[in-house]
Amino acid sequence: MGRGLSAAGQVASDPASVESVLAWANRLQDQVQYLIVQNATNPQADFSYWESAEQAIRFREALSPIG
């Protein structure tokens, strides 16, 4: 299937937000183009789970999200 549609997701420092994005990406696979926004709720927001979780790394490598 083509990637003519876009899906926007938001991750925060809370690992649950990352898991949510990864869950719907697992269902959509390569049917859409992804836009992922890092939502910093404070100036010291920690996105280490998004940056280092193995499943998130595989998602970024396989589906090349924008953002």
PyMOL Python script that loads the backbone (N, CA, C, O; Angstrom):
from pymol import cmd

cmd.read_pdbstr("""\
ATOM      1  N   MET A   1       0.833  -1.173   0.000  1.00  0.00           N
ATOM      2  CA  MET A   1       0.000   0.000   0.000  1.00  0.00           C
ATOM      3  C   MET A   1       0.881   1.240   0.000  1.00  0.00           C
ATOM      4  O   MET A   1       1.988   1.197   0.536  1.00  0.00           O
ATOM      5  N   GLY A   2       0.428   2.337  -0.581  1.00  0.00           N
ATOM      6  CA  GLY A   2       1.200   3.555  -0.655  1.00  0.00           C
ATOM      7  C   GLY A   2       1.227   4.312   0.652  1.00  0.00           C
ATOM      8  O   GLY A   2       0.542   3.965   1.614  1.00  0.00           O
ATOM      9  N   ARG A   3       2.034   5.352   0.661  1.00  0.00           N
ATOM     10  CA  ARG A   3       2.162   6.164   1.863  1.00  0.00           C
ATOM     11  C   ARG A   3       1.605   7.557   1.611  1.00  0.00           C
ATOM     12  O   ARG A   3       2.226   8.545   2.002  1.00  0.00           O
ATOM     13  N   GLY A   4       0.444   7.657   0.966  1.00  0.00           N
ATOM     14  CA  GLY A   4      -0.161   8.938   0.661  1.00  0.00           C
ATOM     15  C   GLY A   4      -0.801   9.596   1.865  1.00  0.00           C
ATOM     16  O   GLY A   4      -1.008  10.809   1.860  1.00  0.00           O
ATOM     17  N   LEU A   5      -1.115   8.838   2.885  1.00  0.00           N
ATOM     18  CA  LEU A   5      -1.723   9.379   4.093  1.00  0.00           C
ATOM     19  C   LEU A   5      -0.667   9.640   5.144  1.00  0.00           C
ATOM     20  O   LEU A   5       0.388   9.007   5.156  1.00  0.00           O
ATOM     21  N   SER A   6      -0.963  10.585   6.031  1.00  0.00           N
ATOM     22  CA  SER A   6      -0.049  10.895   7.123  1.00  0.00           C
ATOM     23  C   SER A   6      -0.695  10.563   8.452  1.00  0.00           C
ATOM     24  O   SER A   6      -1.913  10.662   8.604  1.00  0.00           O
ATOM     25  N   ALA A   7       0.120  10.172   9.408  1.00  0.00           N
ATOM     26  CA  ALA A   7      -0.325   9.924  10.773  1.00  0.00           C
ATOM     27  C   ALA A   7       0.574  10.739  11.686  1.00  0.00           C
ATOM     28  O   ALA A   7       1.799  10.637  11.611  1.00  0.00           O
ATOM     29  N   ALA A   8      -0.034  11.554  12.554  1.00  0.00           N
ATOM     30  CA  ALA A   8       0.734  12.378  13.488  1.00  0.00           C
ATOM     31  C   ALA A   8       0.635  11.776  14.873  1.00  0.00           C
ATOM     32  O   ALA A   8      -0.449  11.414  15.330  1.00  0.00           O
ATOM     33  N   GLY A   9       1.766  11.675  15.532  1.00  0.00           N
ATOM     34  CA  GLY A   9       1.810  11.156  16.890  1.00  0.00           C
ATOM     35  C   GLY A   9       2.616  12.084  17.771  1.00  0.00           C
ATOM     36  O   GLY A   9       3.449  12.858  17.299  1.00  0.00           O
ATOM     37  N   GLN A  10       2.350  11.987  19.062  1.00  0.00           N
ATOM     38  CA  GLN A  10       3.033  12.844  20.028  1.00  0.00           C
ATOM     39  C   GLN A  10       3.632  11.978  21.120  1.00  0.00           C
ATOM     40  O   GLN A  10       2.953  11.122  21.686  1.00  0.00           O
ATOM     41  N   VAL A  11       4.900  12.200  21.412  1.00  0.00           N
ATOM     42  CA  VAL A  11       5.538  11.514  22.528  1.00  0.00           C
ATOM     43  C   VAL A  11       5.951  12.551  23.560  1.00  0.00           C
ATOM     44  O   VAL A  11       6.333  13.673  23.224  1.00  0.00           O
ATOM     45  N   ALA A  12       5.867  12.155  24.811  1.00  0.00           N
ATOM     46  CA  ALA A  12       6.279  12.996  25.924  1.00  0.00           C
ATOM     47  C   ALA A  12       7.335  12.228  26.713  1.00  0.00           C
ATOM     48  O   ALA A  12       7.777  11.159  26.291  1.00  0.00           O
ATOM     49  N   SER A  13       7.728  12.762  27.835  1.00  0.00           N
ATOM     50  CA  SER A  13       8.719  12.062  28.644  1.00  0.00           C
ATOM     51  C   SER A  13       8.139  10.811  29.292  1.00  0.00           C
ATOM     52  O   SER A  13       8.891   9.962  29.770  1.00  0.00           O
ATOM     53  N   ASP A  14       6.834  10.687  29.317  1.00  0.00           N
ATOM     54  CA  ASP A  14       6.148   9.517  29.872  1.00  0.00           C
ATOM     55  C   ASP A  14       6.276   8.333  28.908  1.00  0.00           C
ATOM     56  O   ASP A  14       5.823   8.438  27.768  1.00  0.00           O
ATOM     57  N   PRO A  15       6.868   7.224  29.319  1.00  0.00           N
ATOM     58  CA  PRO A  15       6.990   6.060  28.437  1.00  0.00           C
ATOM     59  C   PRO A  15       5.646   5.574  27.871  1.00  0.00           C
ATOM     60  O   PRO A  15       5.618   4.972  26.797  1.00  0.00           O
ATOM     61  N   ALA A  16       4.551   5.823  28.565  1.00  0.00           N
ATOM     62  CA  ALA A  16       3.237   5.393  28.062  1.00  0.00           C
ATOM     63  C   ALA A  16       2.899   6.089  26.747  1.00  0.00           C
ATOM     64  O   ALA A  16       2.244   5.493  25.893  1.00  0.00           O
ATOM     65  N   SER A  17       3.329   7.327  26.567  1.00  0.00           N
ATOM     66  CA  SER A  17       3.051   8.019  25.311  1.00  0.00           C
ATOM     67  C   SER A  17       3.811   7.366  24.161  1.00  0.00           C
ATOM     68  O   SER A  17       3.295   7.266  23.047  1.00  0.00           O
ATOM     69  N   VAL A  18       5.016   6.930  24.428  1.00  0.00           N
ATOM     70  CA  VAL A  18       5.823   6.234  23.412  1.00  0.00           C
ATOM     71  C   VAL A  18       5.172   4.899  23.072  1.00  0.00           C
ATOM     72  O   VAL A  18       5.044   4.549  21.898  1.00  0.00           O
ATOM     73  N   GLU A  19       4.764   4.161  24.085  1.00  0.00           N
ATOM     74  CA  GLU A  19       4.111   2.866  23.861  1.00  0.00           C
ATOM     75  C   GLU A  19       2.839   3.036  23.046  1.00  0.00           C
ATOM     76  O   GLU A  19       2.537   2.196  22.198  1.00  0.00           O
ATOM     77  N   SER A  20       2.087   4.104  23.284  1.00  0.00           N
ATOM     78  CA  SER A  20       0.863   4.359  22.531  1.00  0.00           C
ATOM     79  C   SER A  20       1.156   4.593  21.052  1.00  0.00           C
ATOM     80  O   SER A  20       0.496   4.024  20.183  1.00  0.00           O
ATOM     81  N   VAL A  21       2.155   5.439  20.774  1.00  0.00           N
ATOM     82  CA  VAL A  21       2.543   5.704  19.382  1.00  0.00           C
ATOM     83  C   VAL A  21       3.015   4.424  18.705  1.00  0.00           C
ATOM     84  O   VAL A  21       2.659   4.156  17.557  1.00  0.00           O
ATOM     85  N   LEU A  22       3.805   3.646  19.407  1.00  0.00           N
ATOM     86  CA  LEU A  22       4.315   2.402  18.822  1.00  0.00           C
ATOM     87  C   LEU A  22       3.208   1.391  18.587  1.00  0.00           C
ATOM     88  O   LEU A  22       3.273   0.617  17.631  1.00  0.00           O
ATOM     89  N   ALA A  23       2.198   1.383  19.435  1.00  0.00           N
ATOM     90  CA  ALA A  23       1.070   0.448  19.264  1.00  0.00           C
ATOM     91  C   ALA A  23       0.285   0.773  17.999  1.00  0.00           C
ATOM     92  O   ALA A  23      -0.026  -0.132  17.225  1.00  0.00           O
ATOM     93  N   TRP A  24      -0.041   2.045  17.771  1.00  0.00           N
ATOM     94  CA  TRP A  24      -0.797   2.335  16.548  1.00  0.00           C
ATOM     95  C   TRP A  24       0.077   2.237  15.317  1.00  0.00           C
ATOM     96  O   TRP A  24      -0.420   1.919  14.237  1.00  0.00           O
ATOM     97  N   ALA A  25       1.372   2.502  15.450  1.00  0.00           N
ATOM     98  CA  ALA A  25       2.271   2.317  14.309  1.00  0.00           C
ATOM     99  C   ALA A  25       2.393   0.845  13.942  1.00  0.00           C
ATOM    100  O   ALA A  25       2.564   0.503  12.772  1.00  0.00           O
ATOM    101  N   ASN A  26       2.304  -0.017  14.935  1.00  0.00           N
ATOM    102  CA  ASN A  26       2.339  -1.451  14.677  1.00  0.00           C
ATOM    103  C   ASN A  26       1.146  -1.873  13.822  1.00  0.00           C
ATOM    104  O   ASN A  26       1.265  -2.763  12.980  1.00  0.00           O
ATOM    105  N   ARG A  27       0.014  -1.243  14.037  1.00  0.00           N
ATOM    106  CA  ARG A  27      -1.178  -1.563  13.242  1.00  0.00           C
ATOM    107  C   ARG A  27      -1.130  -0.947  11.841  1.00  0.00           C
ATOM    108  O   ARG A  27      -1.546  -1.568  10.863  1.00  0.00           O
ATOM    109  N   LEU A  28      -0.615   0.282  11.761  1.00  0.00           N
ATOM    110  CA  LEU A  28      -0.599   0.990  10.474  1.00  0.00           C
ATOM    111  C   LEU A  28       0.566   0.581   9.580  1.00  0.00           C
ATOM    112  O   LEU A  28       0.472   0.645   8.355  1.00  0.00           O
ATOM    113  N   GLN A  29       1.673   0.157  10.210  1.00  0.00           N
ATOM    114  CA  GLN A  29       2.880  -0.263   9.490  1.00  0.00           C
ATOM    115  C   GLN A  29       3.303   0.794   8.467  1.00  0.00           C
ATOM    116  O   GLN A  29       3.439   1.967   8.817  1.00  0.00           O
ATOM    117  N   ASP A  30       3.511   0.398   7.216  1.00  0.00           N
ATOM    118  CA  ASP A  30       3.990   1.329   6.192  1.00  0.00           C
ATOM    119  C   ASP A  30       2.867   1.885   5.327  1.00  0.00           C
ATOM    120  O   ASP A  30       3.112   2.337   4.209  1.00  0.00           O
ATOM    121  N   GLN A  31       1.639   1.856   5.835  1.00  0.00           N
ATOM    122  CA  GLN A  31       0.498   2.378   5.081  1.00  0.00           C
ATOM    123  C   GLN A  31       0.424   3.900   5.107  1.00  0.00           C
ATOM    124  O   GLN A  31      -0.294   4.497   4.305  1.00  0.00           O
ATOM    125  N   VAL A  32       1.155   4.531   6.016  1.00  0.00           N
ATOM    126  CA  VAL A  32       1.116   5.978   6.177  1.00  0.00           C
ATOM    127  C   VAL A  32       2.532   6.527   6.330  1.00  0.00           C
ATOM    128  O   VAL A  32       3.486   5.781   6.552  1.00  0.00           O
ATOM    129  N   GLN A  33       2.644   7.840   6.206  1.00  0.00           N
ATOM    130  CA  GLN A  33       3.887   8.527   6.527  1.00  0.00           C
ATOM    131  C   GLN A  33       3.707   9.106   7.927  1.00  0.00           C
ATOM    132  O   GLN A  33       2.651   9.661   8.228  1.00  0.00           O
ATOM    133  N   TYR A  34       4.695   8.990   8.769  1.00  0.00           N
ATOM    134  CA  TYR A  34       4.583   9.379  10.173  1.00  0.00           C
ATOM    135  C   TYR A  34       5.203  10.735  10.449  1.00  0.00           C
ATOM    136  O   TYR A  34       6.274  11.064   9.938  1.00  0.00           O
ATOM    137  N   LEU A  35       4.509  11.519  11.268  1.00  0.00           N
ATOM    138  CA  LEU A  35       5.027  12.747  11.834  1.00  0.00           C
ATOM    139  C   LEU A  35       4.974  12.565  13.338  1.00  0.00           C
ATOM    140  O   LEU A  35       3.892  12.401  13.901  1.00  0.00           O
ATOM    141  N   ILE A  36       6.117  12.589  13.997  1.00  0.00           N
ATOM    142  CA  ILE A  36       6.185  12.406  15.444  1.00  0.00           C
ATOM    143  C   ILE A  36       6.672  13.704  16.074  1.00  0.00           C
ATOM    144  O   ILE A  36       7.713  14.242  15.697  1.00  0.00           O
ATOM    145  N   VAL A  37       5.903  14.197  17.037  1.00  0.00           N
ATOM    146  CA  VAL A  37       6.220  15.440  17.737  1.00  0.00           C
ATOM    147  C   VAL A  37       6.632  15.107  19.161  1.00  0.00           C
ATOM    148  O   VAL A  37       5.953  14.349  19.854  1.00  0.00           O
ATOM    149  N   GLN A  38       7.736  15.672  19.586  1.00  0.00           N
ATOM    150  CA  GLN A  38       8.155  15.525  20.985  1.00  0.00           C
ATOM    151  C   GLN A  38       7.528  16.669  21.770  1.00  0.00           C
ATOM    152  O   GLN A  38       7.855  17.835  21.550  1.00  0.00           O
ATOM    153  N   ASN A  39       6.631  16.333  22.680  1.00  0.00           N
ATOM    154  CA  ASN A  39       5.885  17.313  23.453  1.00  0.00           C
ATOM    155  C   ASN A  39       6.577  17.544  24.794  1.00  0.00           C
ATOM    156  O   ASN A  39       6.417  16.757  25.728  1.00  0.00           O
ATOM    157  N   ALA A  40       7.339  18.616  24.881  1.00  0.00           N
ATOM    158  CA  ALA A  40       8.054  18.950  26.113  1.00  0.00           C
ATOM    159  C   ALA A  40       7.109  19.691  27.049  1.00  0.00           C
ATOM    160  O   ALA A  40       6.676  20.805  26.756  1.00  0.00           O
ATOM    161  N   THR A  41       6.798  19.070  28.163  1.00  0.00           N
ATOM    162  CA  THR A  41       5.903  19.700  29.135  1.00  0.00           C
ATOM    163  C   THR A  41       6.657  20.607  30.099  1.00  0.00           C
ATOM    164  O   THR A  41       6.045  21.332  30.884  1.00  0.00           O
ATOM    165  N   ASN A  42       7.979  20.568  30.040  1.00  0.00           N
ATOM    166  CA  ASN A  42       8.811  21.471  30.826  1.00  0.00           C
ATOM    167  C   ASN A  42      10.166  21.601  30.124  1.00  0.00           C
ATOM    168  O   ASN A  42      10.497  20.790  29.258  1.00  0.00           O
ATOM    169  N   PRO A  43      10.954  22.627  30.498  1.00  0.00           N
ATOM    170  CA  PRO A  43      12.230  22.855  29.803  1.00  0.00           C
ATOM    171  C   PRO A  43      13.230  21.703  29.924  1.00  0.00           C
ATOM    172  O   PRO A  43      14.123  21.582  29.086  1.00  0.00           O
ATOM    173  N   GLN A  44      13.100  20.865  30.938  1.00  0.00           N
ATOM    174  CA  GLN A  44      14.013  19.738  31.129  1.00  0.00           C
ATOM    175  C   GLN A  44      13.367  18.411  30.731  1.00  0.00           C
ATOM    176  O   GLN A  44      13.697  17.373  31.304  1.00  0.00           O
ATOM    177  N   ALA A  45      12.473  18.427  29.780  1.00  0.00           N
ATOM    178  CA  ALA A  45      11.791  17.200  29.369  1.00  0.00           C
ATOM    179  C   ALA A  45      12.804  16.132  28.970  1.00  0.00           C
ATOM    180  O   ALA A  45      13.801  16.417  28.306  1.00  0.00           O
ATOM    181  N   ASP A  46      12.532  14.910  29.384  1.00  0.00           N
ATOM    182  CA  ASP A  46      13.439  13.787  29.158  1.00  0.00           C
ATOM    183  C   ASP A  46      12.821  12.829  28.147  1.00  0.00           C
ATOM    184  O   ASP A  46      11.834  12.157  28.447  1.00  0.00           O
ATOM    185  N   PHE A  47      13.393  12.767  26.960  1.00  0.00           N
ATOM    186  CA  PHE A  47      12.895  11.889  25.912  1.00  0.00           C
ATOM    187  C   PHE A  47      13.769  10.643  25.763  1.00  0.00           C
ATOM    188  O   PHE A  47      13.809  10.034  24.694  1.00  0.00           O
ATOM    189  N   SER A  48      14.457  10.270  26.820  1.00  0.00           N
ATOM    190  CA  SER A  48      15.390   9.150  26.728  1.00  0.00           C
ATOM    191  C   SER A  48      14.692   7.840  26.375  1.00  0.00           C
ATOM    192  O   SER A  48      15.279   7.009  25.682  1.00  0.00           O
ATOM    193  N   TYR A  49      13.456   7.632  26.830  1.00  0.00           N
ATOM    194  CA  TYR A  49      12.754   6.395  26.482  1.00  0.00           C
ATOM    195  C   TYR A  49      12.490   6.358  24.980  1.00  0.00           C
ATOM    196  O   TYR A  49      12.687   5.318  24.351  1.00  0.00           O
ATOM    197  N   TRP A  50      12.056   7.449  24.405  1.00  0.00           N
ATOM    198  CA  TRP A  50      11.815   7.532  22.965  1.00  0.00           C
ATOM    199  C   TRP A  50      13.121   7.345  22.195  1.00  0.00           C
ATOM    200  O   TRP A  50      13.132   6.730  21.129  1.00  0.00           O
ATOM    201  N   GLU A  51      14.194   7.863  22.721  1.00  0.00           N
ATOM    202  CA  GLU A  51      15.481   7.808  22.030  1.00  0.00           C
ATOM    203  C   GLU A  51      16.190   6.466  22.172  1.00  0.00           C
ATOM    204  O   GLU A  51      16.985   6.099  21.306  1.00  0.00           O
ATOM    205  N   SER A  52      15.918   5.724  23.252  1.00  0.00           N
ATOM    206  CA  SER A  52      16.716   4.528  23.499  1.00  0.00           C
ATOM    207  C   SER A  52      15.951   3.207  23.555  1.00  0.00           C
ATOM    208  O   SER A  52      16.575   2.147  23.530  1.00  0.00           O
ATOM    209  N   ALA A  53      14.635   3.237  23.630  1.00  0.00           N
ATOM    210  CA  ALA A  53      13.878   1.984  23.676  1.00  0.00           C
ATOM    211  C   ALA A  53      14.057   1.221  22.360  1.00  0.00           C
ATOM    212  O   ALA A  53      13.933   1.798  21.280  1.00  0.00           O
ATOM    213  N   GLU A  54      14.343  -0.047  22.457  1.00  0.00           N
ATOM    214  CA  GLU A  54      14.632  -0.855  21.263  1.00  0.00           C
ATOM    215  C   GLU A  54      13.506  -0.798  20.234  1.00  0.00           C
ATOM    216  O   GLU A  54      13.765  -0.668  19.037  1.00  0.00           O
ATOM    217  N   GLN A  55      12.280  -0.892  20.682  1.00  0.00           N
ATOM    218  CA  GLN A  55      11.144  -0.865  19.747  1.00  0.00           C
ATOM    219  C   GLN A  55      11.031   0.503  19.064  1.00  0.00           C
ATOM    220  O   GLN A  55      10.686   0.571  17.884  1.00  0.00           O
ATOM    221  N   ALA A  56      11.313   1.577  19.778  1.00  0.00           N
ATOM    222  CA  ALA A  56      11.270   2.916  19.188  1.00  0.00           C
ATOM    223  C   ALA A  56      12.391   3.091  18.160  1.00  0.00           C
ATOM    224  O   ALA A  56      12.193   3.710  17.114  1.00  0.00           O
ATOM    225  N   ILE A  57      13.545   2.552  18.462  1.00  0.00           N
ATOM    226  CA  ILE A  57      14.660   2.617  17.510  1.00  0.00           C
ATOM    227  C   ILE A  57      14.304   1.865  16.239  1.00  0.00           C
ATOM    228  O   ILE A  57      14.541   2.364  15.139  1.00  0.00           O
ATOM    229  N   ARG A  58      13.738   0.668  16.375  1.00  0.00           N
ATOM    230  CA  ARG A  58      13.339  -0.113  15.192  1.00  0.00           C
ATOM    231  C   ARG A  58      12.280   0.632  14.386  1.00  0.00           C
ATOM    232  O   ARG A  58      12.323   0.630  13.155  1.00  0.00           O
ATOM    233  N   PHE A  59      11.329   1.270  15.069  1.00  0.00           N
ATOM    234  CA  PHE A  59      10.294   2.057  14.388  1.00  0.00           C
ATOM    235  C   PHE A  59      10.936   3.159  13.548  1.00  0.00           C
ATOM    236  O   PHE A  59      10.605   3.318  12.373  1.00  0.00           O
ATOM    237  N   ARG A  60      11.857   3.921  14.152  1.00  0.00           N
ATOM    238  CA  ARG A  60      12.504   5.012  13.420  1.00  0.00           C
ATOM    239  C   ARG A  60      13.322   4.495  12.253  1.00  0.00           C
ATOM    240  O   ARG A  60      13.315   5.100  11.181  1.00  0.00           O
ATOM    241  N   GLU A  61      14.020   3.400  12.436  1.00  0.00           N
ATOM    242  CA  GLU A  61      14.848   2.850  11.348  1.00  0.00           C
ATOM    243  C   GLU A  61      13.990   2.311  10.206  1.00  0.00           C
ATOM    244  O   GLU A  61      14.324   2.504   9.037  1.00  0.00           O
ATOM    245  N   ALA A  62      12.895   1.641  10.532  1.00  0.00           N
ATOM    246  CA  ALA A  62      12.081   0.989   9.509  1.00  0.00           C
ATOM    247  C   ALA A  62      11.143   1.953   8.787  1.00  0.00           C
ATOM    248  O   ALA A  62      10.933   1.823   7.581  1.00  0.00           O
ATOM    249  N   LEU A  63      10.574   2.923   9.519  1.00  0.00           N
ATOM    250  CA  LEU A  63       9.509   3.735   8.937  1.00  0.00           C
ATOM    251  C   LEU A  63       9.861   5.205   8.754  1.00  0.00           C
ATOM    252  O   LEU A  63       9.040   5.980   8.265  1.00  0.00           O
ATOM    253  N   SER A  64      11.058   5.591   9.136  1.00  0.00           N
ATOM    254  CA  SER A  64      11.583   6.949   8.910  1.00  0.00           C
ATOM    255  C   SER A  64      10.576   8.066   9.184  1.00  0.00           C
ATOM    256  O   SER A  64      10.215   8.807   8.270  1.00  0.00           O
ATOM    257  N   PRO A  65      10.118   8.195  10.428  1.00  0.00           N
ATOM    258  CA  PRO A  65       9.161   9.253  10.729  1.00  0.00           C
ATOM    259  C   PRO A  65       9.802  10.635  10.587  1.00  0.00           C
ATOM    260  O   PRO A  65      11.007  10.804  10.774  1.00  0.00           O
ATOM    261  N   ILE A  66       8.975  11.601  10.256  1.00  0.00           N
ATOM    262  CA  ILE A  66       9.398  13.009  10.186  1.00  0.00           C
ATOM    263  C   ILE A  66       9.238  13.564  11.602  1.00  0.00           C
ATOM    264  O   ILE A  66       8.287  13.225  12.306  1.00  0.00           O
ATOM    265  N   GLY A  67      10.150  14.394  12.001  1.00  0.00           N
ATOM    266  CA  GLY A  67       9.994  15.046  13.301  1.00  0.00           C
ATOM    267  C   GLY A  67      11.130  14.790  14.223  1.00  0.00           C
ATOM    268  O   GLY A  67      11.130  15.278  15.354  1.00  0.00           O
TER     269      GLY A  67
END
""", "prot")
cmd.dss("prot")
cmd.show_as("cartoon", "prot")
cmd.util.cbc("prot")
cmd.orient("prot")
